[in-house]
Amino acid sequence: MEDAKEGEDYEKFLDELEEDQEMRSKIALYRNENYQRADTASMTDGEDVPSVPLDELLGDLTLEDDEHEDEEMEG
């Protein structure tokens, strides 16, 4: 039951973040090159759903495996 509540709270937060440009300006958002839209995301019935413009997303995020980081620390 708690997991469902947390999931709902998180979704509400994401919705508010998409709608509030001032809030977005205080949070670093990164573009996910491997993102694939969920089937439910396209079910908007033609509503004008707010979204974060691509130019507001930071494209310089690089994720690496922890193993690679550990090797650098040891070497």
N, C-alpha and C positions, 0 to 999 in steps of 0.2 A: 504494500500500500504506500509506503514511504517513497519507493522508487518511482511510482506513478506520479506522485505529487512533485517530486524533484524534476521529473521529465516535463511535466506541465509548466513548472516554474521556469525551467530553462527555455522552453519554447516561447513562453510569454516574454522573457528577457530578450530573446533573439528578435521577436516581432517588434518590441519597443525600440531595439537598437536600429533596426531597419528604418523605422519611421522617424527617429529623432536624430537629425543631422548633428546637432550640438553634442549629443551623447557620443555619437560615432567619432567626433573629432578628438575625443579624449581617450580613445581605445585604438590600439594598433591592430588593424585588420589585414590579413594576408590572403592573397589569391592562392587557391589550391589548384594546381595544374591538372591534378588527377580527379577533380570533382566530377561526379556524375549525378545529375538531377534525379531525385526520387520520383516515382510515378505520381505520388500524391502532390508533389510540388507543382505539377502542371494542371491540376484540377481546380482552377480558379474561376471557372465559368465566366471568363471575360472581364473579371473585376480588374481594376487598376491597382495592382498590389505593389506597394513600395518595395524597393530593393536598393542595395548599396551599389552606387555606380562603380564601374570597373576602375575608373581613374582614381577612386578613393582607396583602392586596395593596394597594399604594398607588394611589389613583385619580387623583392630581393630576399625573401625568406628561404633559407636552405636548411633542410632537415637532414641529419646524419644519424647513423646507428650509434648506440652507446659503445659498441665494441670498438669502433673507429676512434672515438674520443678516449677510451681507456688506453689504446695503443699509443696515442700521442702523449699521454701523461706518463706512461712507462718509459717511452723511448727517449 
